[in-house]
Structures are given as C-alpha cells and as structure tokens.
Amino acid sequence: MFGTNKRKMKLNKLKTSSRRKNRARHFQAPSHIRRIFMSAPLSKELRQKVQCSIYPHKKG
C-alpha cells in the first residue's frame, strides 16, 4: 500500500547535498575545474555579444 508510490530523493547518488563537502570540493579543486563551478548563464544581449550561453566568472 505505502511502498508503491516511492520516489527517488536524489537523482545522482554521486553528488552530495552537504554544504561542508561542497565547499571542500570547491576549494580543493584545480583551477580548470573551479572555472566550471564559477560559471553563470548570460542574458540574451550578452549571449549575442560574447556568442556563448555560459561564461566563467573572473576577478579583475
């Protein structure tokens, strides 16, 4: 009765929801991986100007 409508709580078992583990992974990652973590989607105007949909965030 209750077991028929089970849902998965997580889609990917290899990803963690722990803030502590995610922060550790971020700060211990090499720069080429951290670049992917720190990317953000762009607005439509910037997409046309830069010609990519996601751009890495850089300091300076």
N, C-alpha and C positions, 0 to 999 in steps of 0.2 A: 504494500500500500504506500508506504513512505519512500521506499527505495527506487520507485520507478521514475521519479522526476528529479534525478540528481543532475546537478550542473557542475562543470569544472570551475573551480575558483580561479585557477591560473591557467593561461593558455600555454605558456612556455615554462617548463619546470627548471630550466637553466637560469632564468632571470630571478633576481631576488627583489623583495619589496622593502628590505631593511635599509633604513637611511644610513646607518653606520657602515654597512658593507658597500653601498653605492658610493658613499663619499671616499672610502678607502680605495675602491676600484678607480675612481676618477683621479685621485691624486697620485696613485702609483702607476697610472697608465703612461705609456710613452707618448711623445708629442703628436705622432701621426694618428694615434687612436683618440687622444684627447681633442684633436681638431674636429673629429666626427661628433663627439659628445657635445661640443660647444657650438654646433651649427644651429641656425634658426631659419624658418621659412621666410621668404621675402614677399613684399607687397607686389601687386600686379605691375606697377610702374617700374619698380626696381628689377623685377624679373626681366622685363623687356630691355632695360638698360644694361644689366650685367649678363643677361642670357643664361641664367641658371635659376632654379627654383629654391635651392637651399644654399646658404652662404655661411662660411665659418666666421665666428665672432673673434675679432682680434683686438688687442690692446694697442693703442697708438696710431 
